[in-house]
Each structure stands twice: as structure tokens, then as C-alpha cells.
């Protein structure tokens, strides 16, 4: 049965939905669910070396890379160690979907230019308040991200022959 009242989306909207779904956080959402976020996507332009956010900053937004490369790094004393280089369709700042969090790393534009969609944390939480289904799907995706991260952490520890203190990762909150 065809529903004449069902919202339809144009080619540009569908392209944006497909782009968003390539990131794990949005992969489980329907077009109608994604449409709640799209009016709040703000495209920001960064240049090489420009800081997007610093470690310990409040987590006030979620980021989706449209074009370019962003590096996530951590500062140890006066040195910076790159953790990962992210490219188009990658998301970062995922902990913005959680309340009261701070950034665990720095995010810096690595390529000459990067275009990054920004979704403010307040918008995400408003959408969550209005739609528990969206919140449940995104929290499930967040759990998958952290499960994958934990797997990588243990693999790195095993491969390093225990040269770092894994017990520090499990300190009580």
C-alpha cells in the first residue's frame, strides 16, 4: 500500500543522507530520522594546522568530514603524537552525544583544506529528547564504536609486549 502522506526527499537530501550513513553513528537511521539532523548541519571550512578543538575542551559538537583530512592527536608534555588521520565520511567528537564529556584528544586540520559538518551537542540532545528510537540507535552505534576501540586497545597492548600499563585504562571512575 502506498502512503501518499509519506515525506519524500529530493536528490540533494538523499545524497546527504547516504553520506551521513557512511559513518557508524548514523548508519542505523532511516531517512526520516536523518532529516531531523540535516537542518542543523553547519559546514565549516578549515585550513592546514587549524585546530578544530583541543583535548579537555567540553564536547560541544559532533563532526562529519565532507572533504579533506583531520588528524586526532594527543599532547604529551610539549610533543604531539598522532593517533589517526580521518578522511571524508569519518566522524569524530563522537562523545558529544554523551552529556558532560570533554575531548580526550586534539583535532587538527591535516590537509590544505577540510570541509567538516558540525552538529551542535544541544541539537543532538534535543533530538534525543523528542525521539527515543533515534537515541537508542545512536547509543547502540556508540557502543559498537567503543567495543571496536577496546578491541584495538587490547591488540595494541598485546603487540607492544606490555610496555604500557593497561591497568591505567581501567581505573575506577
C-alpha positions in Angstrom: 0.0 0.0 0.0 1.3 3.4 -1.0 1.2 6.1 1.6 0.5 9.5 -0.1 1.4 11.3 3.2 4.8 9.9 3.5 7.6 12.5 3.2 9.7 12.3 0.0 13.2 13.7 -0.3 14.9 15.3 -3.2 18.2 14.1 -4.7 20.3 16.5 -2.7 18.7 15.4 0.6 19.1 11.7 -0.3 22.8 12.3 -1.2 23.3 13.9 2.2 21.6 11.0 4.0 23.8 8.5 2.1 26.9 10.5 3.1 25.8 10.6 6.8 25.0 6.9 6.9 28.6 6.0 5.9 29.6 7.0 9.4 28.9 4.4 12.1 26.9 6.8 14.3 24.3 7.5 11.7 24.3 4.1 9.9 21.2 2.7 11.5 19.0 5.8 11.0 16.2 6.0 8.4 15.8 8.9 6.0 13.1 10.4 8.2 15.3 10.1 11.3 18.3 11.7 9.5 16.1 14.5 8.3 15.9 15.7 11.9 19.6 16.4 11.9 20.1 17.9 8.4 18.7 21.4 9.1 21.3 21.7 11.9 24.4 20.7 9.9 26.8 23.6 9.7 29.5 23.3 7.1 32.8 24.7 8.4 36.0 25.2 6.4 39.4 24.6 8.0 42.9 25.2 6.7 46.1 23.2 7.4 47.1 23.3 11.0 43.9 24.9 12.2 42.7 23.5 15.5 39.1 22.2 15.5 39.2 21.5 19.2 41.7 20.9 22.0 42.0 18.0 24.4 39.9 18.6 27.6 37.6 21.1 25.8 33.9 20.5 26.6 32.4 18.2 23.9 30.0 20.6 22.3 29.6 19.2 18.8 29.8 16.2 16.6 31.8 16.4 13.4 31.5 14.7 10.0 34.2 15.2 7.4 33.0 16.1 4.0 36.4 16.7 2.4 40.0 16.7 3.5 41.9 15.1 6.3 41.7 15.7 10.0 44.3 14.3 12.5 43.4 13.4 16.0 46.4 13.7 18.3 47.3 13.8 21.9 49.8 16.2 23.5 52.3 14.6 25.9 54.3 17.4 27.6 55.4 19.5 24.6 55.1 16.8 22.0 52.1 15.7 19.9 51.5 12.1 18.9 49.2 11.4 16.0 46.6 8.8 16.8 44.8 8.7 13.5 44.2 10.6 10.2 40.5 10.7 9.3 39.1 11.3 5.8 35.8 12.0 4.1 32.7 10.3 5.7 34.6 9.8 9.0 33.0 11.2 12.2 34.9 12.4 15.2 34.0 14.1 18.5 31.5 11.2 19.0 31.4 11.7 22.7 29.3 14.8 22.1 26.3 12.5 22.1 27.0 11.9 25.8 26.3 14.6 28.4 29.1 16.3 30.4 32.0 14.9 28.5 35.3 16.5 27.5 37.5 15.9 24.5 40.1 13.1 25.1 42.3 14.3 22.1 43.0 17.3 19.9 41.5 17.6 16.4 43.6 19.5 13.8 43.1 20.0 10.1 45.9 18.0 8.4 45.2 18.6 4.7 45.5 22.0 3.0 41.7 22.4 3.4 39.0 20.4 5.1 35.2 20.8 4.9 33.6 19.5 8.1 29.9 19.4 9.0 29.3 20.3 12.6 26.2 19.3 14.6 25.9 21.1 18.0 25.5 18.9 21.0 22.4 20.8 22.1 20.7 19.9 18.8 21.6 16.2 19.3 20.2 16.2 22.8 17.0 17.9 21.7 16.5 15.3 19.0 17.2 12.6 21.6 14.5 14.0 23.9 12.0 14.1 21.2 12.8 10.6 19.7 14.0 7.8 22.0 14.3 5.5 18.9 17.0 7.7 17.4 18.8 8.0 20.7 18.7 4.2 21.1 20.0 3.6 17.6 22.8 6.1 18.0 23.8 4.8 21.5 24.0 1.3 20.1 26.3 2.6 17.4 28.3 4.4 20.0 28.7 1.1 21.9 29.9 -0.5 18.7 32.5 2.2 18.3 33.8 1.8 21.8 33.7 -2.0 21.5 35.9 -1.8 18.4 38.2 0.7 20.2 38.6 -1.6 23.2 39.5 -4.5 20.8 42.1 -2.3 19.1 43.5 -1.2 22.5 43.9 -4.8 23.7 45.5 -5.8 20.4 48.0 -2.8 20.7 48.8 -3.8 24.2 49.4 -7.4 23.3 51.6 -6.4 20.3 53.7 -4.0 22.5 54.6 -6.8 24.9 53.0 -4.9 27.8 55.3 -1.8 27.6 52.4 0.4 28.8 50.3 0.0 31.9 47.0 -1.3 30.6 45.7 -1.2 34.2 45.6 2.6 33.9 42.9 2.3 31.3 40.7 0.6 33.8 41.0 3.0 36.7 37.7 3.5 38.6 35.6 6.5 37.6 
